Amino acid sequence: MVRPEAPARRGRELRRRYTAADLGVLTREEATRFAPGGDGDPQADVVLAWQLLYRLEPELYDRLIRAERLHPGILGWLPPDADRIVEVGAGSGRLTLQLAGRGRELVAIEPARPLRQLLRRKLGEAGHGDCARVTPGFFDELPVATGFADLVVACSAFTPASGHGGEAGLAEMERVCRPGGCVAIIWPNNLDWLAAFGYQYVCFEGEMSAEFASPQEAIELAGIFYPGAAAEVRRRGRRRVPYPVLGINPPRDLAFKVVAR
Ligand SMILES: C[S@@+](CC[C@H](N)C(=O)[O-])C[C@H]1O[C@@H](n2cnc3c(N)ncnc32)[C@H](O)[C@@H]1O
């Protein structure tokens, strides 16, 4: 996922929502990965601010992802016959809910407890409570046996940074994938880095818009997550907002690798 704002302005409204005092919400394992120096400042570090969003305001995050739906081509491209699926960084289930019911078993790994709770509730409401297991874990230490899955995915979650995936995370995703199975990074944010590890790129065409629940919600959420576009979203007064207006690439691409037999 690319949010191309100047670094000093990146996520400025999101960063303003939290302070260093909020870091106490992170578990020790989370702090090791997301604030390794022990002195992180979400007012300066947008990546850390996102972590606090997941834990302090999971419903707000869920409202955002409900608007940012994946291109249907992605769901169509993923192997339909995958019997065992592992998703890492499942969040509140943007992709998970689409995958549940496809195979015999789905393991959704998510470190943030409030998102796990939200995801379990949504899977249960959708009738997938039995075939989907939601469990804590991190990219660099997946709680899954070697060669377990036919398909291993991460959606808008994996980055080359060590706390959010990195080389160790990629190696773990490939470890839990069976030989001949597929690892797919959906809405990837560093194609060259992934290409160096043998990942191929697929992008689905067509215009895409974020679809907020109402014009009011578009204005509210743009004010928090896309402040550079907020004035234009307000001027348009529509619930559907084309991605070029928001200034990000749409969720319509993936990078994948078939694990060697
Ligand atoms: C932008 S959200 C995407 C969530 C969901 N996949 C979606 O598409 O909406 C990023 C997710 O990655 C998770 N995450 C961050 N660092 C992680 C790590 N080291 N290991 C596993 N998941 C991680 C976060 O908790 C969060 O749920």
Ligand as a Chemical Component Dictionary entry (heavy atoms), coordinates in Angstrom:
data_LIG
# 
_chem_comp.id                   LIG 
_chem_comp.type                 NON-POLYMER 
_chem_comp.pdbx_formal_charge   0 
_chem_comp.three_letter_code    LIG 
# 
loop_
_chem_comp_atom.comp_id 
_chem_comp_atom.atom_id 
_chem_comp_atom.alt_atom_id 
_chem_comp_atom.type_symbol 
_chem_comp_atom.charge 
_chem_comp_atom.model_Cartn_x 
_chem_comp_atom.model_Cartn_y 
_chem_comp_atom.model_Cartn_z 
_chem_comp_atom.pdbx_ordinal 
LIG C1  C1  C 0  -3.061 -2.282 7.433  1  
LIG S1  S1  S 1  -3.500 -3.597 8.518  2  
LIG C2  C2  C 0  -4.192 -4.767 7.371  3  
LIG C3  C3  C 0  -5.145 -5.713 8.020  4  
LIG C4  C4  C 0  -5.907 -6.610 7.062  5  
LIG N1  N1  N 0  -5.051 -7.596 6.461  6  
LIG C5  C5  C 0  -6.592 -5.788 6.023  7  
LIG O1  O1  O 0  -6.343 -5.975 4.833  8  
LIG O2  O2  O -1 -7.386 -4.923 6.397  9  
LIG C6  C6  C 0  -1.950 -4.322 8.933  10 
LIG C7  C7  C 0  -2.103 -5.522 9.835  11 
LIG O3  O3  O 0  -0.857 -6.165 10.002 12 
LIG C8  C8  C 0  -0.713 -6.523 11.358 13 
LIG N2  N2  N 0  0.725  -6.600 11.656 14 
LIG C9  C9  C 0  1.583  -5.588 11.852 15 
LIG N3  N3  N 0  2.796  -6.056 12.146 16 
LIG C10 C10 C 0  2.708  -7.393 12.123 17 
LIG C11 C11 C 0  3.640  -8.450 12.379 18 
LIG N4  N4  N 0  4.910  -8.220 12.676 19 
LIG N5  N5  N 0  3.205  -9.712 12.280 20 
LIG C12 C12 C 0  1.915  -9.979 11.949 21 
LIG N6  N6  N 0  0.986  -9.019 11.711 22 
LIG C13 C13 C 0  1.382  -7.744 11.807 23 
LIG C14 C14 C 0  -1.409 -5.414 12.107 24 
LIG O4  O4  O 0  -1.748 -5.784 13.431 25 
LIG C15 C15 C 0  -2.602 -5.163 11.218 26 
LIG O5  O5  O 0  -3.687 -5.969 11.525 27 
# 
loop_
_chem_comp_bond.comp_id 
_chem_comp_bond.atom_id_1 
_chem_comp_bond.atom_id_2 
_chem_comp_bond.value_order 
_chem_comp_bond.pdbx_ordinal 
LIG C1  S1  SING 1  
LIG S1  C2  SING 2  
LIG S1  C6  SING 3  
LIG C2  C3  SING 4  
LIG C3  C4  SING 5  
LIG C4  N1  SING 6  
LIG C4  C5  SING 7  
LIG C5  O1  DOUB 8  
LIG C5  O2  SING 9  
LIG C6  C7  SING 10 
LIG C7  O3  SING 11 
LIG C7  C15 SING 12 
LIG O3  C8  SING 13 
LIG C8  N2  SING 14 
LIG C8  C14 SING 15 
LIG N2  C9  SING 16 
LIG N2  C13 SING 17 
LIG C9  N3  DOUB 18 
LIG N3  C10 SING 19 
LIG C10 C11 SING 20 
LIG C10 C13 DOUB 21 
LIG C11 N4  SING 22 
LIG C11 N5  DOUB 23 
LIG N5  C12 SING 24 
LIG C12 N6  DOUB 25 
LIG N6  C13 SING 26 
LIG C14 O4  SING 27 
LIG C14 C15 SING 28 
LIG C15 O5  SING 29 
# 
